[in-house]
Each structure stands twice: as C-alpha cells, then as structure tokens.
Amino acid sequence: MTTIKPAALTIDEFSQWARMGKTRTYEEIGKGALRAIKVGRRTLVPMDAAEAWLAAQPAYRGEA
C-alpha cells in the first residue's frame, strides 16, 4: 500500500508537524520565514515550504 504525501498542510497540521503553536506559525508566516498560500478561505503551507522552513532553522548546540 502506498502512502500519499500531502501537497500542503493546514495551519493546524503544520503546527503539529513542527511541534509549535498556531500563534508562532502565523508569526513565521507574517515575517516571511514560512510561505503560505490561500485556497478559498483556507490557509495552507506547501510541503516544500514546510521542509525548507525546517531546514533553515539553526542547529541545536547543546553542551556535551
């Protein structure tokens, strides 16, 4: 069975995927760090934009 990867995520889905709140998601969209599109009344985050946003986040530099 093949799993279909979604082309875009809703704001709720992206927030769960990225493990952050909806407010922070809207802040990232507002400052241009995360690309979103409107489809009718829905705001969607394309998967390529979600993955690019994640890749652009700074690496964790914890103490060993």
A tleap script that builds the chain and sets N, CA, C and O, in Angstrom:
source leaprc.protein.ff14SB
mol = sequence {
  NMET THR THR ILE LYS PRO ALA ALA LEU THR
  ILE ASP GLU PHE SER GLN TRP ALA ARG MET
  GLY LYS THR ARG THR TYR GLU GLU ILE GLY
  LYS GLY ALA LEU ARG ALA ILE LYS VAL GLY
  ARG ARG THR LEU VAL PRO MET ASP ALA ALA
  GLU ALA TRP LEU ALA ALA GLN PRO ALA TYR
  ARG GLY GLU CALA
}
set mol.1.N position { 0.833 -1.174 0.000 }
set mol.1.CA position { 0.000 0.000 0.000 }
set mol.1.C position { 0.884 1.247 0.000 }
set mol.1.O position { 1.837 1.337 0.774 }
set mol.2.N position { 0.572 2.181 -0.849 }
set mol.2.CA position { 1.342 3.405 -0.975 }
set mol.2.C position { 0.710 4.512 -0.136 }
set mol.2.O position { -0.498 4.738 -0.194 }
set mol.3.N position { 1.536 5.188 0.633 }
set mol.3.CA position { 1.060 6.325 1.413 }
set mol.3.C position { 1.242 7.583 0.576 }
set mol.3.O position { 2.321 7.832 0.038 }
set mol.4.N position { 0.187 8.366 0.471 }
set mol.4.CA position { 0.246 9.598 -0.299 }
set mol.4.C position { 0.704 10.728 0.615 }
set mol.4.O position { 0.099 10.983 1.656 }
set mol.5.N position { 1.772 11.399 0.218 }
set mol.5.CA position { 2.294 12.530 0.975 }
set mol.5.C position { 1.463 13.758 0.611 }
set mol.5.O position { 1.271 14.038 -0.573 }
set mol.6.N position { 0.967 14.492 1.602 }
set mol.6.CA position { 0.148 15.663 1.282 }
set mol.6.C position { 0.971 16.737 0.570 }
set mol.6.O position { 2.154 16.921 0.858 }
set mol.7.N position { 0.333 17.437 -0.355 }
set mol.7.CA position { 0.999 18.524 -1.078 }
set mol.7.C position { 1.106 19.768 -0.208 }
set mol.7.O position { 2.002 20.591 -0.396 }
set mol.8.N position { 0.186 19.901 0.750 }
set mol.8.CA position { 0.172 21.075 1.624 }
set mol.8.C position { -0.465 20.700 2.951 }
set mol.8.O position { -1.237 19.745 3.043 }
set mol.9.N position { -0.129 21.468 3.974 }
set mol.9.CA position { -0.663 21.257 5.316 }
set mol.9.C position { -1.508 22.454 5.724 }
set mol.9.O position { -1.204 23.590 5.360 }
set mol.10.N position { -2.568 22.199 6.479 }
set mol.10.CA position { -3.323 23.302 7.068 }
set mol.10.C position { -2.461 23.911 8.176 }
set mol.10.O position { -1.425 23.352 8.537 }
set mol.11.N position { -2.882 25.033 8.703 }
set mol.11.CA position { -2.139 25.664 9.799 }
set mol.11.C position { -2.082 24.722 11.001 }
set mol.11.O position { -1.032 24.586 11.629 }
set mol.12.N position { -3.196 24.073 11.327 }
set mol.12.CA position { -3.211 23.114 12.442 }
set mol.12.C position { -2.252 21.961 12.181 }
set mol.12.O position { -1.492 21.575 13.068 }
set mol.13.N position { -2.282 21.407 10.966 }
set mol.13.CA position { -1.411 20.280 10.630 }
set mol.13.C position { 0.058 20.688 10.674 }
set mol.13.O position { 0.892 19.952 11.199 }
set mol.14.N position { 0.377 21.866 10.122 }
set mol.14.CA position { 1.764 22.330 10.160 }
set mol.14.C position { 2.223 22.524 11.598 }
set mol.14.O position { 3.336 22.136 11.954 }
set mol.15.N position { 1.373 23.121 12.421 }
set mol.15.CA position { 1.727 23.361 13.820 }
set mol.15.C position { 2.034 22.054 14.542 }
set mol.15.O position { 2.984 21.985 15.322 }
set mol.16.N position { 1.241 21.021 14.287 }
set mol.16.CA position { 1.504 19.710 14.884 }
set mol.16.C position { 2.789 19.119 14.321 }
set mol.16.O position { 3.603 18.576 15.069 }
set mol.17.N position { 2.974 19.220 13.015 }
set mol.17.CA position { 4.154 18.670 12.340 }
set mol.17.C position { 5.433 19.319 12.869 }
set mol.17.O position { 6.431 18.637 13.104 }
set mol.18.N position { 5.395 20.649 13.056 }
set mol.18.CA position { 6.567 21.399 13.503 }
set mol.18.C position { 6.679 21.457 15.024 }
set mol.18.O position { 7.666 21.967 15.555 }
set mol.19.N position { 5.677 20.938 15.724 }
set mol.19.CA position { 5.648 20.927 17.192 }
set mol.19.C position { 5.717 22.339 17.766 }
set mol.19.O position { 6.484 22.610 18.690 }
set mol.20.N position { 4.898 23.239 17.203 }
set mol.20.CA position { 4.830 24.597 17.728 }
set mol.20.C position { 3.393 25.084 17.648 }
set mol.20.O position { 2.569 24.491 16.951 }
set mol.21.N position { 3.096 26.144 18.347 }
set mol.21.CA position { 1.737 26.656 18.399 }
set mol.21.C position { 1.315 27.374 17.125 }
set mol.21.O position { 2.141 27.763 16.299 }
set mol.22.N position { 0.000 27.538 16.993 }
set mol.22.CA position { -0.543 28.228 15.829 }
set mol.22.C position { -0.112 29.690 15.802 }
set mol.22.O position { 0.121 30.244 14.728 }
set mol.23.N position { -0.002 30.319 16.968 }
set mol.23.CA position { 0.425 31.714 17.015 }
set mol.23.C position { 1.821 31.858 16.430 }
set mol.23.O position { 2.072 32.762 15.634 }
set mol.24.N position { 2.719 30.982 16.815 }
set mol.24.CA position { 4.093 31.019 16.281 }
set mol.24.C position { 4.083 30.743 14.787 }
set mol.24.O position { 4.862 31.343 14.045 }
set mol.25.N position { 3.217 29.849 14.334 }
set mol.25.CA position { 3.111 29.565 12.905 }
set mol.25.C position { 2.720 30.827 12.146 }
set mol.25.O position { 3.337 31.161 11.135 }
set mol.26.N position { 1.693 31.531 12.631 }
set mol.26.CA position { 1.277 32.772 11.978 }
set mol.26.C position { 2.375 33.836 12.046 }
set mol.26.O position { 2.516 34.628 11.115 }
set mol.27.N position { 3.148 33.867 13.123 }
set mol.27.CA position { 4.267 34.811 13.225 }
set mol.27.C position { 5.318 34.511 12.160 }
set mol.27.O position { 5.839 35.429 11.527 }
set mol.28.N position { 5.629 33.238 11.960 }
set mol.28.CA position { 6.609 32.841 10.945 }
set mol.28.C position { 6.122 33.224 9.548 }
set mol.28.O position { 6.910 33.669 8.712 }
set mol.29.N position { 4.830 33.052 9.297 }
set mol.29.CA position { 4.255 33.453 8.011 }
set mol.29.C position { 4.338 34.972 7.867 }
set mol.29.O position { 4.721 35.477 6.812 }
set mol.30.N position { 3.981 35.693 8.921 }
set mol.30.CA position { 3.972 37.153 8.892 }
set mol.30.C position { 5.328 37.779 8.627 }
set mol.30.O position { 5.423 38.793 7.935 }
set mol.31.N position { 6.379 37.180 9.174 }
set mol.31.CA position { 7.712 37.748 8.953 }
set mol.31.C position { 8.372 37.218 7.681 }
set mol.31.O position { 9.508 37.578 7.373 }
set mol.32.N position { 7.664 36.366 6.945 }
set mol.32.CA position { 8.167 35.883 5.660 }
set mol.32.C position { 9.078 34.676 5.741 }
set mol.32.O position { 9.654 34.272 4.732 }
set mol.33.N position { 9.221 34.097 6.914 }
set mol.33.CA position { 10.083 32.932 7.075 }
set mol.33.C position { 9.412 31.647 6.597 }
set mol.33.O position { 10.088 30.666 6.288 }
set mol.34.N position { 8.093 31.658 6.536 }
set mol.34.CA position { 7.320 30.486 6.131 }
set mol.34.C position { 6.317 30.919 5.075 }
set mol.34.O position { 5.524 31.834 5.295 }
set mol.35.N position { 6.359 30.253 3.923 }
set mol.35.CA position { 5.449 30.591 2.825 }
set mol.35.C position { 4.124 29.875 3.010 }
set mol.35.O position { 4.084 28.683 3.314 }
set mol.36.N position { 3.052 30.612 2.825 }
set mol.36.CA position { 1.707 30.045 2.910 }
set mol.36.C position { 0.908 30.516 1.702 }
set mol.36.O position { 1.213 31.546 1.101 }
set mol.37.N position { -0.119 29.744 1.357 }
set mol.37.CA position { -0.995 30.087 0.241 }
set mol.37.C position { -2.439 30.044 0.719 }
set mol.37.O position { -2.756 29.390 1.712 }
set mol.38.N position { -3.298 30.739 0.011 }
set mol.38.CA position { -4.730 30.700 0.304 }
set mol.38.C position { -5.411 29.861 -0.770 }
set mol.38.O position { -5.182 30.056 -1.963 }
set mol.39.N position { -6.241 28.936 -0.336 }
set mol.39.CA position { -7.085 28.149 -1.229 }
set mol.39.C position { -8.497 28.344 -0.701 }
set mol.39.O position { -8.905 27.722 0.280 }
set mol.40.N position { -9.227 29.212 -1.367 }
set mol.40.CA position { -10.525 29.602 -0.836 }
set mol.40.C position { -10.308 30.349 0.470 }
set mol.40.O position { -9.567 31.331 0.519 }
set mol.41.N position { -10.953 29.881 1.519 }
set mol.41.CA position { -10.797 30.501 2.844 }
set mol.41.C position { -9.678 29.869 3.660 }
set mol.41.O position { -9.321 30.373 4.725 }
set mol.42.N position { -9.125 28.770 3.164 }
set mol.42.CA position { -8.114 28.037 3.927 }
set mol.42.C position { -6.713 28.565 3.661 }
set mol.42.O position { -6.364 28.909 2.532 }
set mol.43.N position { -5.927 28.621 4.710 }
set mol.43.CA position { -4.510 28.950 4.588 }
set mol.43.C position { -3.747 27.640 4.658 }
set mol.43.O position { -3.907 26.865 5.601 }
set mol.44.N position { -2.916 27.399 3.656 }
set mol.44.CA position { -2.158 26.159 3.578 }
set mol.44.C position { -0.667 26.459 3.478 }
set mol.44.O position { -0.258 27.485 2.933 }
set mol.45.N position { 0.132 25.548 4.011 }
set mol.45.CA position { 1.585 25.627 3.905 }
set mol.45.C position { 2.015 24.486 2.985 }
set mol.45.O position { 1.878 23.318 3.349 }
set mol.46.N position { 2.537 24.811 1.791 }
set mol.46.CA position { 3.013 23.753 0.898 }
set mol.46.C position { 4.119 22.937 1.579 }
set mol.46.O position { 4.922 23.488 2.333 }
set mol.47.N position { 4.160 21.635 1.316 }
set mol.47.CA position { 5.154 20.771 1.967 }
set mol.47.C position { 6.573 21.215 1.662 }
set mol.47.O position { 7.436 21.149 2.537 }
set mol.48.N position { 6.839 21.671 0.427 }
set mol.48.CA position { 8.197 22.124 0.124 }
set mol.48.C position { 8.569 23.335 0.978 }
set mol.48.O position { 9.722 23.471 1.386 }
set mol.49.N position { 7.604 24.215 1.253 }
set mol.49.CA position { 7.856 25.372 2.115 }
set mol.49.C position { 8.065 24.932 3.563 }
set mol.49.O position { 8.912 25.486 4.264 }
set mol.50.N position { 7.299 23.942 4.012 }
set mol.50.CA position { 7.448 23.428 5.376 }
set mol.50.C position { 8.833 22.812 5.569 }
set mol.50.O position { 9.495 23.060 6.577 }
set mol.51.N position { 9.263 22.011 4.599 }
set mol.51.CA position { 10.567 21.357 4.697 }
set mol.51.C position { 11.702 22.373 4.596 }
set mol.51.O position { 12.718 22.234 5.277 }
set mol.52.N position { 11.538 23.402 3.744 }
set mol.52.CA position { 12.555 24.452 3.626 }
set mol.52.C position { 12.649 25.254 4.924 }
set mol.52.O position { 13.744 25.611 5.359 }
set mol.53.N position { 11.497 25.538 5.541 }
set mol.53.CA position { 11.493 26.265 6.815 }
set mol.53.C position { 12.257 25.465 7.872 }
set mol.53.O position { 13.079 26.018 8.603 }
set mol.54.N position { 11.982 24.171 7.948 }
set mol.54.CA position { 12.649 23.328 8.938 }
set mol.54.C position { 14.156 23.280 8.692 }
set mol.54.O position { 14.942 23.362 9.636 }
set mol.55.N position { 14.559 23.148 7.435 }
set mol.55.CA position { 15.984 23.090 7.100 }
set mol.55.C position { 16.696 24.404 7.422 }
set mol.55.O position { 17.896 24.402 7.695 }
set mol.56.N position { 15.976 25.517 7.394 }
set mol.56.CA position { 16.574 26.828 7.657 }
set mol.56.C position { 16.725 27.133 9.144 }
set mol.56.O position { 17.341 28.136 9.506 }
set mol.57.N position { 16.177 26.290 10.004 }
set mol.57.CA position { 16.262 26.537 11.445 }
set mol.57.C position { 17.681 26.259 11.928 }
set mol.57.O position { 18.335 25.345 11.426 }
set mol.58.N position { 18.165 27.038 12.899 }
set mol.58.CA position { 19.526 26.830 13.391 }
set mol.58.C position { 19.665 25.475 14.087 }
set mol.58.O position { 18.728 24.965 14.701 }
set mol.59.N position { 20.858 24.919 13.967 }
set mol.59.CA position { 21.142 23.634 14.598 }
set mol.59.C position { 21.236 23.807 16.110 }
set mol.59.O position { 21.666 24.851 16.600 }
set mol.60.N position { 20.837 22.789 16.832 }
set mol.60.CA position { 20.934 22.789 18.286 }
set mol.60.C position { 22.393 22.613 18.678 }
set mol.60.O position { 23.069 21.706 18.194 }
set mol.61.N position { 22.871 23.481 19.554 }
set mol.61.CA position { 24.262 23.402 20.001 }
set mol.61.C position { 24.283 23.174 21.502 }
set mol.61.O position { 24.708 24.038 22.269 }
set mol.62.N position { 23.825 22.012 21.908 }
set mol.62.CA position { 23.780 21.684 23.327 }
set mol.62.C position { 25.164 21.376 23.874 }
set mol.62.O position { 26.100 21.097 23.125 }
set mol.63.N position { 25.270 21.431 25.179 }
set mol.63.CA position { 26.536 21.112 25.822 }
set mol.63.C position { 26.642 19.610 26.003 }
set mol.63.O position { 25.676 18.954 26.392 }
set mol.64.N position { 27.799 19.076 25.724 }
set mol.64.CA position { 28.013 17.633 25.814 }
set mol.64.C position { 28.452 17.207 27.183 }
set mol.64.O position { 28.673 16.019 27.419 }
savepdb mol mol.pdb
quit
